[in-house]
Amino acid sequence: MKEIISDKFSILFGKDGYLKLANFILKNNFKKVLILTDENTKVHCLDLFISKIKKTNKKIEETISSSSYNFSVDYGESAKNLNTSNQIWEFLTKNGFKRNDLIINLGGGMISDLGGFVASTYMRGIQFINIPTTLLGMVDASIGGKTGIDLKGIKNIIGTFQFAKLVLIDMGFLKTLSKKQIAAGYAEMIKHSLIDKNHEWEKISKINSFNDINQEMIYKSINIKVDIIKNDPTELNNRKYLNYGHTLGHAIESYLLGTEREILHGEAIAIGLILETYISYLRKNFDLKLTNEIKNYLNQHYEIIKFSQESIINIIDLLKYDKKNNNDKPMFVLLNNLGDMEINQSVSSEEIIEAFNFYQTSSYL
């Protein structure tokens, strides 16, 4: 696959990507390299990554063998916090990492969020590379320069904008994932298809099994995001399109975090897409047939979660922490049509409750 280059970052692919990553490390003569993993990627991905990069040339094999360190954190969103960040900062300090050293984030969205945040704040900024090992990381979290950690269950409320120097996409890591993890990443691909102007939804909606997801679709999804962020890297305007489904999706994810019903980010976004599509129907006259079609497709691929009225009110209350708020009002991205969005849209609690009722019932409009 052809690499994707912008003035902020480069996205590399496959075997050629490993070669360019090795050359980048050697060219910059990093004295120390930290490979950040979680307990899952340490077991399933670390040795595979080291094996592949060592095969590129003898010099990089010597560098990785003599200069690399590994720090592993607990798996899951609950590890993405200030305490974990502090542990990594202390490790970097104890082992003498300087501003001209390197962090490699090897993992899913949690690792790229956490590792990017740690890197962007340590000594006011140390270079980092993202190597996503999940589908969600490949099409979304590792790309775009957003880093962040959670605070008291509020998702990504502390963070920075800092682009990874390189992102390396190795599709081979997808073989290490469960169906649940693939589904989580696929939700972001569905979102990209809905905000894309080139009728990508028509292709996505024909996918009946996660086994049908292919490299071409992943590459296309990455490009949809890149085309948006390259003109608005710090989310002042149209980059907010990428928040479609995320206003309520993040609130749902935060509400369930740490409970027996905790769900993955992508699973929460799948719910958010149904809710915010319905609100688009209410507020923007988004096509009725498409509203039902999107609900039906997502409900076929994701578990329907029942929320009590009390839970819905608590989720609405969490919207006060959303980073897009204006004058204490939550701001939504709504669809006029596929690929035609409006940002900074205020939505009432009554409309949100109605959207939840639509999501939870088996009936259609």
Beta strands, then each sheet from edge to edge (+ up, - down):
strand 1: 4-5
strand 2: 10-13
strand 3: 33-38
strand 4: 68-73
strand 5: 102-107
strand 6: 127-132
strand 7: 146-151
strand 8: 154-161
strand 9: 166-169
strand 10: 331-337
strand 11: 340-346
sheet 1: 1+ 2- 9- 6- 5- 3- 4-
sheet 2: 7+ 8-
sheet 3: 10+ 11-
end
